[in-house]
């Protein structure tokens, strides 16, 4: 049995779960939003005593790997609709700026043009600008997968370079810097 897959998922009181067996789908509704996930027909989900249990129907290698995966995905869905998730990105570089209005992020990243990016309505953005410090973009959402995908797409606009560390990086990320040329 998968060590991660056999851990039960505890469900808070304000979260509603709907398991559709014939469609292999689970729908989770909480105070922040509604999430749904299709799962494999080789995985069985049982709900009892405010806990979700996942079990395997078959014992092949693929089903064993899916067992832990679906448990983690469903657990993240439950956490997302109750508390939500957030990612913080720091813009390191002189003149690097970001602004946000009407679901559109506008980046000034040292290119000859501004970069406009429309973010999904499930994601809320905040910008913290303190004098003398780098701007910080805070993304919040109840969908962890979507949040990670958008944060990674934003980071790819200007990946931190290894010599000066300029670019967009996650707040707690450390960049391994290389030494420059020596004469």
C-alpha positions as CSV (number, residue, x, y, z in Angstrom):
1,X,0.0,0.0,0.0
2,X,1.2,3.5,-0.8
3,X,2.3,5.3,2.4
4,X,0.9,8.6,1.2
5,X,-2.2,7.0,-0.4
6,X,-3.4,5.2,2.8
7,X,-3.4,8.4,5.0
8,X,-7.1,9.5,5.4
9,X,-8.0,13.0,4.4
10,X,-9.9,14.8,7.1
11,X,-12.7,17.1,5.9
12,X,-13.6,20.3,7.7
13,X,-17.3,21.0,8.6
14,X,-17.7,23.8,6.0
15,X,-16.5,21.7,3.1
16,X,-19.0,19.7,1.0
17,X,-18.0,16.7,-1.1
18,X,-19.8,15.1,-4.0
19,X,-18.4,11.8,-5.4
20,X,-19.7,10.8,-8.8
21,X,-18.8,7.1,-9.2
22,X,-20.1,6.5,-12.7
23,X,-18.2,9.6,-14.0
24,X,-15.1,9.0,-11.8
25,X,-15.2,12.6,-10.6
26,X,-15.0,14.3,-7.2
27,X,-16.4,17.8,-6.6
28,X,-15.3,19.8,-3.5
29,X,-17.1,23.0,-2.5
30,X,-15.9,25.3,0.3
31,X,-16.0,28.9,1.3
32,X,-13.4,30.1,-1.3
33,X,-14.7,28.2,-4.3
34,X,-15.5,24.9,-6.1
35,X,-12.9,22.5,-7.4
36,X,-13.4,19.2,-9.3
37,X,-11.1,16.4,-10.3
38,X,-11.5,13.4,-12.5
39,X,-9.8,10.3,-11.1
40,X,-8.9,6.8,-12.4
41,X,-11.5,4.0,-12.4
42,X,-8.8,1.9,-10.7
43,X,-9.0,4.1,-7.5
44,X,-12.0,4.0,-5.2
45,X,-12.9,6.9,-2.9
46,X,-14.9,6.2,0.2
47,X,-16.4,9.0,2.5
48,X,-17.3,8.2,6.1
49,X,-17.0,9.9,9.5
50,X,-15.8,13.2,8.0
51,X,-12.8,11.5,6.4
52,X,-12.0,10.4,2.8
53,X,-10.3,7.1,2.2
54,X,-8.6,6.1,-1.1
55,X,-8.1,2.5,-2.0
56,X,-6.9,0.7,-5.1
57,X,-8.9,-1.8,-7.1
58,X,-5.9,-3.3,-9.0
59,X,-2.3,-3.8,-7.8
60,X,-0.3,-2.9,-10.9
61,X,2.5,-0.4,-10.9
62,X,0.6,2.5,-12.5
63,X,-2.3,2.2,-10.1
64,X,0.1,2.2,-7.1
65,X,1.6,5.5,-8.4
66,X,-1.9,7.0,-9.0
67,X,-3.0,6.1,-5.5
68,X,-0.6,8.6,-3.8
69,X,-1.1,11.2,-6.5
70,X,-4.9,11.4,-6.2
71,X,-4.7,11.5,-2.4
72,X,-2.3,14.5,-2.6
73,X,-4.4,16.2,-5.3
74,X,-7.7,15.8,-3.3
75,X,-6.0,16.9,-0.1
76,X,-4.7,20.1,-1.9
77,X,-8.3,20.7,-3.1
78,X,-9.6,20.5,0.4
79,X,-6.9,22.8,1.7
80,X,-7.5,25.2,-1.2
81,X,-11.2,25.7,-0.7
82,X,-10.8,26.2,3.1
83,X,-7.6,28.3,3.4
84,X,-6.3,29.0,-0.1
85,X,-2.7,29.1,-1.3
86,X,-0.3,32.0,-2.2
87,X,2.9,32.4,-4.1
88,X,5.2,35.4,-3.8
89,X,7.4,36.6,-6.7
90,X,10.1,39.2,-6.3
91,X,11.2,41.4,-9.3
92,X,15.0,41.9,-8.9
93,X,16.6,44.5,-11.2
94,X,16.8,48.2,-11.7
95,X,13.5,49.5,-13.2
96,X,11.7,46.2,-13.0
97,X,8.1,47.0,-12.2
98,X,4.7,45.4,-12.2
99,X,1.2,46.9,-12.1
100,X,-2.2,45.2,-11.9
101,X,-5.6,46.3,-13.1
102,X,-8.7,44.4,-14.3
103,X,-7.1,41.0,-14.3
104,X,-4.2,42.2,-16.4
105,X,-0.6,42.3,-15.1
106,X,1.7,44.7,-16.9
107,X,5.5,44.1,-16.5
108,X,8.4,46.4,-17.1
109,X,11.3,44.0,-17.2
110,X,14.1,45.8,-19.1
111,X,12.8,45.0,-22.6
112,X,12.0,47.6,-25.2
113,X,8.3,46.9,-24.6
114,X,5.9,46.2,-21.7
115,X,4.6,42.7,-21.2
116,X,0.9,42.3,-20.6
117,X,-0.5,39.1,-19.1
118,X,-4.1,38.3,-18.4
119,X,-4.5,36.1,-15.4
120,X,-7.5,33.9,-14.7
121,X,-10.4,35.1,-12.5
122,X,-9.6,32.4,-9.9
123,X,-6.3,34.2,-9.1
124,X,-6.1,37.4,-7.1
125,X,-2.9,39.5,-7.4
126,X,-1.5,42.1,-4.9
127,X,1.6,44.2,-5.3
128,X,3.8,45.3,-2.5
129,X,6.2,48.2,-3.2
130,X,8.4,49.5,-0.4
131,X,10.9,52.3,-1.0
132,X,14.4,51.0,-1.5
133,X,13.3,47.3,-1.9
134,X,12.3,45.2,-4.9
135,X,8.6,45.0,-5.8
136,X,6.8,41.8,-4.7
137,X,3.9,40.3,-6.6
138,X,1.6,38.2,-4.4
139,X,-0.7,35.7,-6.2
140,X,-3.5,34.1,-4.2
141,X,-5.9,31.3,-5.3
142,X,-7.8,28.3,-4.0
143,X,-6.5,26.2,-7.0
144,X,-2.9,25.1,-6.2
145,X,-2.3,23.7,-9.7
146,X,-3.4,26.8,-11.5
147,X,-1.5,29.1,-9.1
148,X,1.7,27.2,-9.6
149,X,1.3,27.2,-13.4
150,X,0.7,30.9,-13.6
151,X,3.5,31.7,-11.1
152,X,5.9,29.6,-13.2
153,X,4.7,31.3,-16.4
154,X,5.4,34.7,-14.8
155,X,8.8,33.6,-13.7
156,X,9.7,32.5,-17.2
157,X,9.2,36.0,-18.5
158,X,12.6,36.9,-17.1
159,X,14.4,34.0,-15.4
160,X,17.0,35.1,-12.9
161,X,20.4,35.2,-14.5
162,X,23.4,33.7,-12.6
163,X,25.8,36.6,-12.6
164,X,23.8,39.5,-11.0
165,X,20.7,37.6,-10.0
166,X,18.4,39.9,-12.0
167,X,15.0,38.6,-13.0
168,X,11.8,37.3,-11.5
169,X,12.3,34.8,-8.6
170,X,10.2,33.2,-5.9
171,X,10.6,35.1,-2.6
172,X,12.4,32.4,-0.7
173,X,14.4,31.2,-3.7
174,X,18.1,31.5,-3.6
175,X,20.0,32.0,-6.8
176,X,23.5,30.4,-7.1
177,X,25.6,33.2,-8.4
178,X,28.6,32.6,-10.7
179,X,31.8,34.7,-10.5
180,X,32.4,37.0,-13.4
181,X,35.5,37.1,-15.6
182,X,38.7,37.9,-13.7
183,X,41.5,39.8,-15.5
